[in-house]
């Protein structure tokens, strides 16, 4: 992979700026999805039955550069401040050649590839109980199998509890790095529509939906940018006031490890990799609504309704080794440092966030002859979540967001 060009230089704080940002370049990716879909419908008297299945095989070969391969240098104001003050200037740290943080991607293999099998089934019935009442009910079953490495010895699944990377296909470890499938992703759906009279209709419903999640949370987690196929250097100074190294000194050379025969590779200090729980849950959303529709005149309709949803096991992103706020050097305050002696960030691709949404929705529609229609709507809502990718600005104080 290419490593030429200007490094990514980030000058933080007052008067800060950025040079050399490469927007995840170079990026080489080949992705395909093979699927089989079969849906059926059968009408029996006042019942309409539907059922079907979708089976998918996803392939992805991704060679990213999330951290610039020529290096990412961060210059924080704290390096030029006097402990314990909060002064300093990031630009001054840059002019002194004193970065506080360095990271980069490096790899020697370009053949690693993730694959994943998926199966989705559903069955439902729409029942016209009476001319006034219609019921619809059904269930869906979704199964995402753990993604697996196409080639043994490529990629890995890091376990934060023992600081070991499980190498697929080595030492009795499965091609998925011993990840587990979740078989209980059942999604009930039920709804009803009732005509109180020819001009008034009440509608209500509830449903659950599982979904794959945002980029890279349930797929492409094993071989794409995972140690040891990709080595992500992540080097930091021992305290906010000490640079990681000077710009006149080259960063340490990247060391590609030898994979042990038992497939259990210790994660060394200074090498970052994401943590994806082996029993990771699939995110889902519960949704419900209650709406009343009324025809006020031949050309005028009103509707008012309440809608809501709750998201569970949503994607989150937290640094499991971020220093706990407090005085003194960073490293003793890092949660993983006492047990394993590592100082780099460990990004937790967890299923640990949630969301809430509640809204009052009103709508009016006025038909103006055969020429045009006037439509007015109003929504009063409240939503709460953890933001994009579920990553707060300060994971020790999420209320700052």
Number of C-alpha atoms within 10 A of each C-alpha: 17 12 16 10 12 15 18 23 19 22 23 19 16 11 9 14 12 11 11 15 15 18 12 14 17 16 13 13 12 10 12 11 12 10 13 10 11 10 12 10 12 11 11 8 8 12 16 15 18 16 17 15 17 15 15 16 14 17 21 20 20 20 24 20 24 16 22 27 27 20 22 23 24 24 28 27 25 24 26 23 19 12 14 11 8 11 14 18 21 28 21 17 23 23 11 14 17 23 28 27 19 23 23 24 24 26 19 11 12 15 14 23 24 25 25 21 18 16 16 16 18 18 18 19 19 19 18 17 11 10 8 13 16 18 18 18 18 18 17 21 18 23 19 20 19 26 26 28 27 23 15 17 20 27 30 32 28 27 17 18 9 11 18 17 24 28 34 27 22 19 14 13 17 16 26 28 25 18 19 15 16 15 11 11 20 16 18 18 19 18 18 18 19 17 16 11 9 9 13 16 18 17 17 18 18 18 19 20 18 19 14 16 17 14 11 13 21 24 22 24 25 33 32 26 25 24 28 28 24 27 22 25 26 21 23 23 19 16 17 22 19 17 24 21 19 13 15 8 8 8 15 10 7 14 12 14 14 8 17 12 11 13 20 20 21 17 21 15 16 20 24 25 25 24 22 21 17 16 13 19 20 23 23 20 19 18 18 18 18 18 18 18 19 17 16 11 10 9 12 15 18 18 18 17 18 18 18 18 19 18 19 19 18 25 27 22 23 23 16 18 19 21 19 14 10 8 10 13 15 19 22 15 18 20 17 22 17 12 10 16 16 21 28 26 23 22 18 20 23 20 23 17 19 19 17 15 15 18 16 17 16 18 15 17 16 16 14 11 8 6 6 9 12 10 11 10 12 11 13 10 13 11 12 11 16 19 13 11 17 20 18 19 14 12 16 13 9 11 10 9 12
